[in-house]
Structure formats: C-alpha cells, structure tokens
Amino acid sequence: QNDALLGQLVSKLSQYRAIEWRLLAETGLKTSEMLERLHALEAFKTDVVITSLGVNDITGGTRLKHWLEQQRELKLLLQDKFQARHIFLSSVPPMHEFPALPQPLRWFLGRRSRAMNSALNEQAALDEALAFVSVQFPMQKEFFASDGFHPSAQAYRLWSEALLEHFKERCLLPQR
C-alpha cells in the first residue's frame, strides 16, 4: 500500500498533522457492493472520506441512472452513519485511453466514464460536502501498472497530490 493511493496520501498528510485512517477496498467492487459493506460495518466518526468508484460499475454494466442513485445513497450513508463532513469523489479514469483495452471496447467504456464523470461533477457542484476530484495523469506506459489497466505508483503520486490540493482548498490542513 505504500506506493498505492492511500499510502502516498497518508505520507503527504502526516507532514501536516497526525491522522487516523481506514481503508475499505477490494478489487472488483461495484458501488452497490461497497454500499453493502458500509451498511454492515460498525459506525464510526470520520471527517473525510475519499471514494474511488465507477470503473467496476462501467465494466459490470451498471446503468448511469442507477449509479447516480447509488452515489446519492452513498453520500447520505457516509454523512448519517459515519458523520463524514467532507467527501472527495475521485473521477472515473479516462478509460478510452487504457492501453489494455482493445478498440472499440476502449471507446465505448471511455464514453461511459466521461458520462459518469460529468454527472458526478454536477452532483458535487450542488452539495458543499462533496468535492469532485479530477484524476489526471499522462496516459503513458509508466503511469500504468504492468497490466495496462491499473495505475502505477507514479499515477498514484499525481492522484494523491490532487487530493492534497482539495484538503488545502477546504482548509483541512494547517498553513505552513
């Protein structure tokens, strides 16, 4: 995990303050499955939640309308059960540029990821508790793991830096 998103973000945040964190993740989870896990989890209080959901919904055929309903349910659950004050919604990556995906599948999945990002960004703009975090990294080989599908440590570094900027924008970190 040190090279993945959470490890790199924790390293950056701990330069500002002591933090407690939890990771709830599993390869292949769709938003509906994450909701099930959160409903089953014992409640605890948290200030910030970072989500990274959507790729498995796209590859699993979840319809945009259903996914957005699940995103709304997720937000309410995070606020009500876990008292989350800030929810950072990571964008779905640009699947139309994934080297592991053949055409025309790459084009099709990319089209769906752009639609999800547009809708997620609109949701975030309507709610001050939400922040849409655009995950941008060059679509070059070194920014992908060897499978050509998952991010590399370099991509996670850029993603963690984007999240850190959102922490600063929300004044969640002390000024240096």
N, C-alpha and C positions, 0 to 999 in steps of 0.2 A: 504493500500500500504506500510505501514511501514515495514511489515515483508516480503513483496514480493521483487523481484529483484531490482526494481528501488529504493525503499525506503532504502534498505540496502546499495546499491551502493552510493546513494546521501549522506547518513550518512558518509560513508568512504571518499568520495571525498571532502566533505565540511571540513574535517580536514586539507586539504591542501590549499584550495582556495575557494572563493565564486564561485558558479556555478548557471547557469540558466539551466533549463531542461524542456522538454516536454515529455509527454507520449502519444503515439498513439498506442493504443492496444484495442483489442476486442476479447473475447473468440471465438474461432472457425474460425478466419480469415485465409484464404489461402494467399499465396504470391500474386496471381493475384488480390485479393480484397484489399490487402494493397497497391498495385500499384495504383489502382483506387482512394483510399483515398488520397494518396500522390499527385496524379495529380490534384485532386480537392482542395487541401489545398493551401492556400496563401503561397507564397515563403517567407522564412526567412533564415538567415545565421546561420550555425551551424558548430562547429569544429569537433564534434564526433557524430557518430550515432552507436547505438548498435541494432543489429537485432536479433530476435529470431523467425525464420520462418522455417516451414518444417513439424511439426507434423500434422497439419491440411491438408497439401498437401498430406502427406502419407495416412492419413485416408480417404481423399477425392479422392484418386486415381490419383493425378497429376503424369504424367509420368516424369521420371528423366530428359529427354531432355528438356521438356517444363519448368520444374522447374529451370533448369540451365539458360535457356534463360531469364526467369523472374528475376533470380538473377542478370544477367548482366544488364538487363533493370533497375532494382532497383539501382544498383551501379551508373549507368550513371545519373539517375534521382536525386539521392542524391547528386552527385557531381555538376551537372549542375544547378539544381533548388535551392538546399539548400547549395551549396558550401561546402559540407562535405569534410574535409581533411582526416579524419580517419573513417573507417567503420569497426566495430568489428562484425564479423559474428559468432554468437553463434552456436555451433554444435547442431544437432538434437539429443535429448537424446537417450540412448540405449533402444529402445522400446522392444527389445527382453527380457528385464528384468522387464518390468512393471507388477506389481502384479495384476492389474485389468484386464489384457488381458489374455484370455484363449489360450491355445495351440490348434491348430497350428497357430492361428492368431498372437500370440506374436512372434513366429519365423519369420513369413512372414513379419510383419511390422518391426521387428528388422533388417532383411536383407535389406529392403528398406532404413531404417535410416542409416545403415552403408554405403550403396552405395551413399546416398546423402552427408554424411559427407566426404567421400573420394573425391568426385567431388568438393565439396565446398572448401575443404582444398587445392586441386590443383588450383582452381581459385584464392584463396587468395595468394598462393605462386607466382603467376605470376604478381601480382599487389601490389606495395608498399603501396597503400592507404588502402588495405584490410588486415585484420588480422583474422585468424581463431581462435576462442576461444573454446577450448575443454571443454565442461561442464561435469565435472566428480564429481559424488558423490556416496557414497555407496548405493547399491540397497537393502537397509534395510527399514523396515516399517517406521521408524522415519524420513526418508528422503522423504517420500511421504505424500501428504495430505490424508485426510480420504477416498478420492475417489480412492486411489491407482493408480492414473494416473498423477496428477499434483504434482509439487514439494512442499515440506514443507518449513517452514521458515529456517530450518537447511540446506536444499539443496540450497535455495536461498542465504544463507550466503556464502556457498562454491563457488557458481557461481559468486557472487559479488567479492569475493576475487580473483578469476581467472581473472575477468575483470580488477580489480585494478592492477594486475601484468602487464597486457597489457598496461595500462595507463603509468606505470612506465617504461616499456621497450621502449615505444615510446617517453619518456621524456616529457610527457604531465603534469607531476606533479613536483613541486619543490622538490629538495632534502631536506631531514630533517637533 
